[in-house]
Amino acid sequence: MDGSQKANRGGLFAKLSKGKAPGGRSRQGEGHRGRSSVLLFLICAVVAVAAVLLVIIELCTRPLSTEQVASKICPSIVGIVQYQKGAVTESGEGSGIIISSDGYIVTNNHVIEDAYKLEVVCSNGQRYVAKSIGSDARTDLAVVKIKGSNFKAAKFGNSGKCRVGQQVVAIGNPSGIKLAGSVTQGIISAINRDIDVGNGPMSLIQTDAAINPGNSGGALVNMNGQIIGINSAKIAQQGYEGIGFSIPISSASPIIDSIIKYGYVKGRVKIGVSCRAIDALTASANSLPAGVYVASVDSKSDASANGLKADDIITAINGVPTATTDALVCERDRYKPGDKITLTIYRRRTCGTLIINVKLLEDRGVAGKNDAGW
């Protein structure tokens, strides 16, 4: 074999052996297998993490038993005792919900209304003197505070996700402190019920979980142990049973936050009148137009300064008919404090229609007991 043949054979051998590991294995193949192993490991790791997350989510969202819900929420439910000025004994009792570890408590306005002194009784029997932070008659909400720390605060849920037929638990103090921490169970019977509990219509959750006097201000709880409503009222007439109402927590939350921050619901408007609706039968019998009857006018309001008087009937705001209180509220609440609106008024004494321009006031929660503050 001459030199050229050896050279060719040497070149061919070099080509064949290029990329081969000792023993004839391809280094390129080893690289592919290495990358595949890493990829397989990463896929397995991702699947394992996803499985763990799914287990955690399942455990966190799985409904609790009634016993677990009660155990979780009862320490956050308190009794509220009010005393009126000059009274030797308590004037009323209700319920409340601890919403922060430093002692803020939400309840109903009617639980603390007209109170001279407030006392809070915690689930462990400890008593505290409470301070009223603020209240709102229109939504029947109030906030009080007790001094201390490390209180067990309840967690809020999303009442917007409530569904008819959903199982719920009501916790409060029916008949007062002697039956403190009573737990009843039922379902959500309906949502978005427009109910007037004395200071104008509110959109409430209806439930058949037993709610009795003293339960006011207590909690309506879902089966994840979250507050979805603040119990407020029930139909107590003879022949009715299992019809209670709760203020949805999603609509209550901004009211509560504003009361804590400002002492009232900031940015809300009022005309400066106390009024009530005229039903169709009364209007027809007295030859009156459909509208809202003015019972009294705040003497410091722009409405009073511009001539609005008690016994007038508001028939429209900015040309929009106000045949019902709902219609009046809906149109009025489109504006902010300081805005001017035009009221169409029917005055019975002169049997005529008047146009009055009114600057809206900021509503700081002042309302009458029987007539809504508008």
GUDRENDO-349967 format. One record per residue (C-alpha): x negated, y negated, z; residue number from 0. Coordinates in nm, 2 decimals, padded with zeros to 4 digits, always signed. Example, Ala and Ser with C-alpha at 12.3 -4.5 7.8 and 13.67 -1.06 7.14 Angstrom:
// GUDRENDO-349967
- -01.23; +00.45; +00.78; 0
- -01.37; +00.11; +00.71; 1
//
This chain:
// GUDRENDO-349967
- +00.00; +00.00; +00.00; 0
- -00.15; -00.33; -00.11; 1
- -00.15; -00.65; +00.08; 2
- +00.16; -00.80; -00.10; 3
- +00.37; -00.49; -00.02; 4
- +00.27; -00.51; +00.35; 5
- +00.36; -00.88; +00.35; 6
- +00.70; -00.81; +00.20; 7
- +00.77; -00.53; +00.45; 8
- +00.66; -00.76; +00.73; 9
- +00.90; -01.03; +00.61; 10
- +01.19; -00.78; +00.58; 11
- +01.12; -00.65; +00.93; 12
- +01.11; -01.00; +01.07; 13
- +01.45; -01.07; +00.91; 14
- +01.61; -00.75; +01.04; 15
- +01.47; -00.80; +01.39; 16
- +01.56; -01.17; +01.41; 17
- +01.82; -01.23; +01.69; 18
- +01.78; -00.88; +01.84; 19
- +01.70; -00.82; +02.20; 20
- +01.46; -00.55; +02.30; 21
- +01.61; -00.21; +02.24; 22
- +01.79; -00.34; +01.93; 23
- +02.08; -00.54; +02.10; 24
- +02.19; -00.87; +01.94; 25
- +02.13; -01.17; +02.16; 26
- +02.42; -01.35; +01.98; 27
- +02.65; -01.07; +02.08; 28
- +02.54; -01.10; +02.44; 29
- +02.62; -01.47; +02.42; 30
- +02.97; -01.40; +02.30; 31
- +03.03; -01.14; +02.57; 32
- +02.90; -01.39; +02.84; 33
- +03.13; -01.67; +02.72; 34
- +03.43; -01.42; +02.71; 35
- +03.35; -01.31; +03.07; 36
- +03.35; -01.68; +03.19; 37
- +03.67; -01.75; +03.00; 38
- +03.84; -01.45; +03.15; 39
- +03.72; -01.55; +03.50; 40
- +03.86; -01.90; +03.45; 41
- +04.20; -01.76; +03.33; 42
- +04.22; -01.53; +03.63; 43
- +04.14; -01.81; +03.86; 44
- +04.40; -02.04; +03.71; 45
- +04.66; -01.76; +03.73; 46
- +04.57; -01.70; +04.09; 47
- +04.60; -02.06; +04.19; 48
- +04.93; -02.09; +04.00; 49
- +05.07; -01.79; +04.19; 50
- +04.96; -01.94; +04.52; 51
- +05.13; -02.27; +04.43; 52
- +05.45; -02.09; +04.33; 53
- +05.46; -01.91; +04.66; 54
- +05.40; -02.24; +04.85; 55
- +05.68; -02.41; +04.65; 56
- +05.91; -02.12; +04.71; 57
- +05.85; -02.13; +05.08; 58
- +05.89; -02.51; +05.10; 59
- +06.22; -02.51; +04.90; 60
- +06.38; -02.19; +05.03; 61
- +06.69; -02.28; +05.24; 62
- +06.65; -02.26; +05.61; 63
- +06.89; -02.07; +05.84; 64
- +07.13; -02.27; +06.05; 65
- +06.93; -02.19; +06.36; 66
- +06.61; -02.33; +06.19; 67
- +06.79; -02.65; +06.07; 68
- +06.92; -02.71; +06.43; 69
- +06.58; -02.64; +06.58; 70
- +06.42; -02.89; +06.33; 71
- +06.67; -03.17; +06.36; 72
- +06.82; -03.16; +06.71; 73
- +06.51; -03.33; +06.87; 74
- +06.57; -03.63; +06.64; 75
- +06.93; -03.68; +06.74; 76
- +07.00; -03.91; +07.03; 77
- +07.30; -04.03; +07.23; 78
- +07.37; -04.41; +07.23; 79
- +07.56; -04.55; +07.52; 80
- +07.69; -04.91; +07.51; 81
- +07.79; -05.14; +07.79; 82
- +07.99; -05.46; +07.75; 83
- +07.93; -05.77; +07.95; 84
- +08.09; -05.75; +08.29; 85
- +08.17; -05.38; +08.26; 86
- +08.05; -05.16; +08.55; 87
- +08.08; -04.84; +08.35; 88
- +07.99; -04.75; +07.99; 89
- +08.21; -04.89; +07.72; 90
- +08.15; -04.63; +07.45; 91
- +07.92; -04.35; +07.33; 92
- +07.79; -04.24; +06.99; 93
- +07.50; -04.08; +06.82; 94
- +07.19; -04.19; +06.65; 95
- +06.89; -04.05; +06.44; 96
- +06.53; -04.12; +06.52; 97
- +06.37; -04.23; +06.20; 98
- +06.01; -04.32; +06.31; 99
- +05.77; -04.20; +06.57; 100
- +05.76; -04.54; +06.73; 101
- +06.13; -04.54; +06.82; 102
- +06.34; -04.69; +06.55; 103
- +06.69; -04.53; +06.55; 104
- +06.97; -04.56; +06.29; 105
- +07.33; -04.54; +06.39; 106
- +07.67; -04.69; +06.29; 107
- +07.75; -05.06; +06.34; 108
- +08.07; -04.96; +06.52; 109
- +07.87; -04.76; +06.78; 110
- +07.69; -05.07; +06.91; 111
- +07.93; -05.35; +06.81; 112
- +08.00; -05.61; +07.08; 113
- +07.75; -05.43; +07.32; 114
- +07.59; -05.63; +07.60; 115
- +07.35; -05.35; +07.68; 116
- +07.24; -05.04; +07.50; 117
- +07.09; -04.72; +07.63; 118
- +06.95; -04.43; +07.44; 119
- +06.95; -04.07; +07.57; 120
- +06.70; -03.84; +07.39; 121
- +06.75; -03.46; +07.35; 122
- +06.52; -03.39; +07.64; 123
- +06.74; -03.61; +07.87; 124
- +06.50; -03.90; +07.89; 125
- +06.68; -04.23; +07.90; 126
- +06.56; -04.56; +07.74; 127
- +06.69; -04.92; +07.73; 128
- +06.74; -05.00; +07.36; 129
- +06.71; -05.32; +07.17; 130
- +06.94; -05.40; +06.88; 131
- +06.73; -05.48; +06.57; 132
- +07.02; -05.56; +06.35; 133
- +07.35; -05.44; +06.21; 134
- +07.56; -05.45; +05.90; 135
- +07.94; -05.44; +05.93; 136
- +07.99; -05.40; +05.56; 137
- +07.81; -05.07; +05.54; 138
- +07.87; -04.97; +05.91; 139
- +07.50; -04.93; +05.97; 140
- +07.28; -05.05; +06.25; 141
- +06.92; -05.01; +06.38; 142
- +06.81; -05.00; +06.74; 143
- +06.47; -04.95; +06.89; 144
- +06.33; -04.79; +07.21; 145
- +05.98; -04.84; +07.35; 146
- +05.74; -04.54; +07.32; 147
- +05.55; -04.32; +07.08; 148
- +05.54; -03.97; +06.94; 149
- +05.91; -03.95; +06.90; 150
- +06.03; -03.67; +06.66; 151
- +06.14; -03.85; +06.35; 152
- +06.38; -03.68; +06.11; 153
- +06.30; -03.67; +05.74; 154
- +06.53; -03.81; +05.47; 155
- +06.64; -03.60; +05.17; 156
- +06.79; -03.72; +04.84; 157
- +07.17; -03.75; +04.87; 158
- +07.18; -03.82; +04.49; 159
- +07.12; -03.44; +04.45; 160
- +07.41; -03.34; +04.66; 161
- +07.66; -03.10; +04.50; 162
- +08.02; -03.01; +04.59; 163
- +08.02; -02.68; +04.77; 164
- +07.67; -02.73; +04.91; 165
- +07.62; -02.60; +05.26; 166
- +07.55; -02.87; +05.52; 167
- +07.52; -02.91; +05.90; 168
- +07.65; -03.20; +06.11; 169
- +07.46; -03.28; +06.44; 170
- +07.57; -03.53; +06.70; 171
- +07.75; -03.59; +07.03; 172
- +08.12; -03.53; +07.00; 173
- +08.29; -03.68; +07.31; 174
- +07.96; -03.83; +07.41; 175
- +07.66; -03.73; +07.60; 176
- +07.82; -03.44; +07.78; 177
- +07.84; -03.25; +07.45; 178
- +07.51; -03.38; +07.32; 179
- +07.34; -03.20; +07.03; 180
- +07.65; -03.02; +06.91; 181
- +07.59; -02.84; +06.57; 182
- +07.88; -02.78; +06.33; 183
- +07.86; -02.63; +05.98; 184
- +08.05; -02.67; +05.66; 185
- +08.02; -02.77; +05.30; 186
- +08.02; -03.09; +05.09; 187
- +08.39; -03.12; +05.00; 188
- +08.34; -03.42; +04.76; 189
- +08.10; -03.69; +04.67; 190
- +08.14; -04.06; +04.58; 191
- +08.46; -04.10; +04.78; 192
- +08.56; -04.47; +04.79; 193
- +08.68; -04.51; +05.14; 194
- +08.76; -04.83; +05.33; 195
- +08.67; -04.78; +05.70; 196
- +08.76; -05.13; +05.80; 197
- +08.51; -05.37; +05.63; 198
- +08.56; -05.30; +05.26; 199
- +08.52; -04.99; +05.04; 200
- +08.21; -04.77; +05.06; 201
- +08.11; -04.46; +04.85; 202
- +08.09; -04.17; +05.09; 203
- +08.02; -03.80; +05.11; 204
- +08.32; -03.60; +05.22; 205
- +08.26; -03.29; +05.43; 206
- +08.46; -03.03; +05.63; 207
- +08.18; -02.99; +05.89; 208
- +08.35; -03.09; +06.21; 209
- +08.30; -03.47; +06.29; 210
- +08.47; -03.60; +06.61; 211
- +08.46; -03.92; +06.81; 212
- +08.11; -03.95; +06.94; 213
- +07.96; -03.79; +06.63; 214
- +07.94; -04.14; +06.46; 215
- +07.58; -04.22; +06.38; 216
- +07.48; -03.86; +06.38; 217
- +07.32; -03.66; +06.10; 218
- +07.46; -03.47; +05.80; 219
- +07.18; -03.23; +05.71; 220
- +07.10; -03.01; +05.41; 221
- +06.97; -02.66; +05.45; 222
- +06.61; -02.78; +05.40; 223
- +06.64; -02.97; +05.73; 224
- +06.66; -03.31; +05.56; 225
- +06.90; -03.60; +05.64; 226
- +07.14; -03.66; +05.35; 227
- +07.40; -03.86; +05.53; 228
- +07.49; -04.06; +05.84; 229
- +07.82; -03.95; +05.98; 230
- +08.07; -04.24; +06.00; 231
- +08.44; -04.15; +06.00; 232
- +08.71; -03.89; +05.97; 233
- +09.08; -03.87; +05.90; 234
- +09.22; -03.80; +06.24; 235
- +09.60; -03.82; +06.16; 236
- +09.82; -03.54; +06.26; 237
- +09.84; -03.28; +05.99; 238
- +09.48; -03.34; +05.86; 239
- +09.18; -03.13; +05.94; 240
- +08.83; -03.10; +05.82; 241
- +08.81; -03.43; +05.64; 242
- +08.50; -03.62; +05.76; 243
- +08.29; -03.88; +05.58; 244
- +07.92; -03.96; +05.58; 245
- +07.72; -04.25; +05.44; 246
- +07.48; -04.12; +05.17; 247
- +07.12; -04.16; +05.29; 248
- +07.00; -04.28; +04.95; 249
- +07.23; -04.58; +04.97; 250
- +07.17; -04.63; +05.34; 251
- +06.79; -04.63; +05.32; 252
- +06.74; -04.98; +05.16; 253
- +06.99; -05.12; +05.41; 254
- +06.80; -04.97; +05.70; 255
- +06.47; -05.09; +05.56; 256
- +06.60; -05.45; +05.52; 257
- +06.75; -05.45; +05.87; 258
- +06.41; -05.33; +06.02; 259
- +06.22; -05.60; +05.82; 260
- +06.46; -05.90; +05.84; 261
- +06.73; -05.81; +06.10; 262
- +06.99; -05.82; +05.82; 263
- +07.04; -05.72; +05.46; 264
- +06.84; -05.97; +05.27; 265
- +06.95; -06.10; +04.93; 266
- +07.32; -06.01; +04.96; 267
- +07.58; -06.27; +04.89; 268
- +07.91; -06.38; +05.03; 269
- +08.16; -06.65; +04.95; 270
- +08.22; -06.74; +05.31; 271
- +08.58; -06.61; +05.36; 272
- +08.76; -06.34; +05.54; 273
- +09.02; -06.18; +05.31; 274
- +09.22; -05.87; +05.23; 275
- +09.40; -05.72; +04.93; 276
- +09.76; -05.79; +04.85; 277
- +09.93; -05.46; +04.75; 278
- +10.14; -05.46; +04.44; 279
- +10.47; -05.42; +04.63; 280
- +10.40; -05.72; +04.85; 281
- +10.30; -05.93; +04.55; 282
- +10.61; -05.84; +04.36; 283
- +10.85; -05.90; +04.66; 284
- +10.70; -06.25; +04.71; 285
- +10.65; -06.34; +04.35; 286
- +10.28; -06.36; +04.39; 287
- +10.00; -06.30; +04.14; 288
- +09.77; -06.01; +04.18; 289
- +09.47; -06.11; +04.38; 290
- +09.29; -06.12; +04.72; 291
- +09.45; -06.31; +05.01; 292
- +09.22; -06.55; +05.20; 293
- +09.28; -06.51; +05.58; 294
- +09.02; -06.77; +05.69; 295
- +08.73; -06.98; +05.55; 296
- +08.39; -07.04; +05.71; 297
- +08.39; -07.41; +05.79; 298
- +08.02; -07.43; +05.71; 299
- +08.05; -07.27; +05.37; 300
- +08.04; -07.44; +05.03; 301
- +08.38; -07.28; +04.97; 302
- +08.53; -07.49; +05.25; 303
- +08.35; -07.80; +05.14; 304
- +08.50; -07.76; +04.79; 305
- +08.86; -07.72; +04.91; 306
- +08.92; -07.34; +04.95; 307
- +09.18; -07.29; +05.23; 308
- +09.33; -07.01; +05.43; 309
- +09.65; -06.87; +05.26; 310
- +09.50; -06.92; +04.91; 311
- +09.49; -06.62; +04.68; 312
- +09.17; -06.56; +04.47; 313
- +09.28; -06.42; +04.13; 314
- +08.95; -06.44; +03.94; 315
- +08.58; -06.50; +03.96; 316
- +08.43; -06.66; +03.65; 317
- +08.74; -06.56; +03.46; 318
- +08.71; -06.19; +03.56; 319
- +09.04; -06.08; +03.74; 320
- +09.01; -05.99; +04.10; 321
- +09.34; -05.80; +04.15; 322
- +09.17; -05.57; +04.41; 323
- +08.90; -05.62; +04.68; 324
- +08.69; -05.37; +04.48; 325
- +08.71; -05.60; +04.17; 326
- +08.62; -05.90; +04.38; 327
- +08.32; -05.73; +04.54; 328
- +08.19; -05.59; +04.21; 329
- +08.20; -05.93; +04.04; 330
- +08.07; -06.13; +04.34; 331
- +07.77; -05.89; +04.39; 332
- +07.64; -05.96; +04.04; 333
- +07.50; -06.28; +04.17; 334
- +07.24; -06.39; +04.42; 335
- +07.24; -06.64; +04.71; 336
- +07.25; -07.00; +04.58; 337
- +07.42; -06.91; +04.25; 338
- +07.74; -07.10; +04.17; 339
- +08.06; -06.92; +04.07; 340
- +08.40; -07.04; +03.96; 341
- +08.70; -06.92; +04.16; 342
- +09.05; -06.92; +04.02; 343
- +09.29; -06.98; +04.31; 344
- +09.67; -06.96; +04.34; 345
- +09.79; -07.18; +04.62; 346
- +10.14; -07.08; +04.75; 347
- +10.22; -07.42; +04.91; 348
- +10.20; -07.60; +04.58; 349
- +10.28; -07.30; +04.36; 350
- +09.99; -07.39; +04.14; 351
- +09.66; -07.26; +04.01; 352
- +09.33; -07.43; +04.10; 353
- +08.97; -07.40; +03.98; 354
- +08.70; -07.43; +04.25; 355
- +08.33; -07.41; +04.21; 356
- +08.15; -07.24; +04.50; 357
- +07.78; -07.19; +04.58; 358
- +07.73; -06.84; +04.73; 359
- +07.58; -06.79; +05.07; 360
- +07.34; -06.52; +05.19; 361
- +07.53; -06.26; +05.38; 362
- +07.36; -06.20; +05.71; 363
- +07.61; -05.94; +05.83; 364
- +07.87; -06.16; +05.99; 365
- +08.22; -06.00; +05.95; 366
- +08.54; -05.99; +06.13; 367
- +08.67; -05.68; +06.31; 368
- +08.98; -05.63; +06.09; 369
- +08.92; -05.85; +05.78; 370
- +08.61; -05.81; +05.57; 371
- +08.36; -06.09; +05.56; 372
- +08.33; -06.19; +05.19; 373
//
